[in-house]
Amino acid sequence: MYDSKITPEKGYYLAGFTDGEGSFNVSFRPRNDFRIPWKISLCFNISQKDKVILALYKRYLQCGTLRVRPDGVWYFEVNNFHSIIENVIPFFEKFNFLSAKKKRDFQKFKDLAKIIKDDSHLTLRGIEKILEIRKEMNDGGKRKYGDIEIMNKIKESSETKR
């Protein structure tokens, strides 16, 4: 659980900062050791040149990693599913966003978390739903693996298992 002793001022400050600079994402990584050929992961991240603000996220969310990139920019991320469910989502449900866009992306992130928590992401229909939701997040965003590539690899994998 996130630090419940956080003051409303700091909680809403971090939510406001996230509203402008943070990102809620879902990623697909190829895996040969999974039931399906993809590992599907959720991630909350935020980057900034100043480490101080990002250290507050780590302190108050009580999870995540803080590191510096080669270009000198600091990066805070939470990609542990348990931490997302227990810390990140409850924090931002309490200290919510003002912008319609971030509210929408956060709701979709919560929808994705439910799909994964229910193990529906291990089904073809669940993956199709995740891809559908992903299209509407972060204004489409830049994706390493496109929907067609993801679905083709799943189809190949299911044909091989027959």
NORFENTA-V105108 format. One record per backbone hydrogen bond with DSSP energy under -1.0 kcal/mol. NH is the residue of the N-H (numbers start at 0). CO is the residue of the C=O. If there is no record, write none. Layout:
# NORFENTA-V105108
nh:NH co:CO
nh:NH co:CO
This chain:
# NORFENTA-V105108
nh:2 co:59
nh:5 co:2
nh:10 co:6
nh:11 co:7
nh:12 co:8
nh:13 co:9
nh:14 co:10
nh:15 co:11
nh:16 co:12
nh:17 co:13
nh:18 co:14
nh:19 co:15
nh:20 co:16
nh:21 co:17
nh:22 co:44
nh:24 co:42
nh:26 co:40
nh:28 co:38
nh:30 co:36
nh:38 co:28
nh:40 co:26
nh:42 co:24
nh:43 co:77
nh:44 co:22
nh:45 co:75
nh:47 co:73
nh:54 co:50
nh:55 co:51
nh:56 co:52
nh:57 co:53
nh:58 co:54
nh:59 co:55
nh:60 co:56
nh:61 co:57
nh:64 co:76
nh:66 co:74
nh:68 co:72
nh:71 co:68
nh:73 co:47
nh:74 co:66
nh:75 co:45
nh:76 co:64
nh:77 co:43
nh:83 co:79
nh:84 co:80
nh:85 co:81
nh:86 co:82
nh:87 co:82
nh:88 co:83
nh:90 co:86
nh:91 co:87
nh:92 co:88
nh:93 co:89
nh:94 co:90
nh:102 co:98
nh:103 co:99
nh:104 co:100
nh:105 co:101
nh:106 co:102
nh:107 co:103
nh:108 co:104
nh:109 co:105
nh:110 co:106
nh:111 co:107
nh:112 co:108
nh:113 co:109
nh:114 co:110
nh:115 co:111
nh:116 co:112
nh:117 co:113
nh:118 co:115
nh:119 co:114
nh:121 co:118
nh:122 co:119
nh:126 co:122
nh:127 co:123
nh:128 co:124
nh:129 co:125
nh:130 co:126
nh:131 co:127
nh:132 co:128
nh:133 co:129
nh:134 co:130
nh:135 co:132
nh:136 co:133
nh:139 co:136
nh:140 co:137
nh:149 co:145
nh:150 co:146
nh:151 co:147
nh:152 co:148
nh:153 co:149
nh:154 co:150
nh:155 co:151
nh:156 co:152
nh:157 co:153
nh:158 co:154
nh:159 co:155
nh:160 co:156
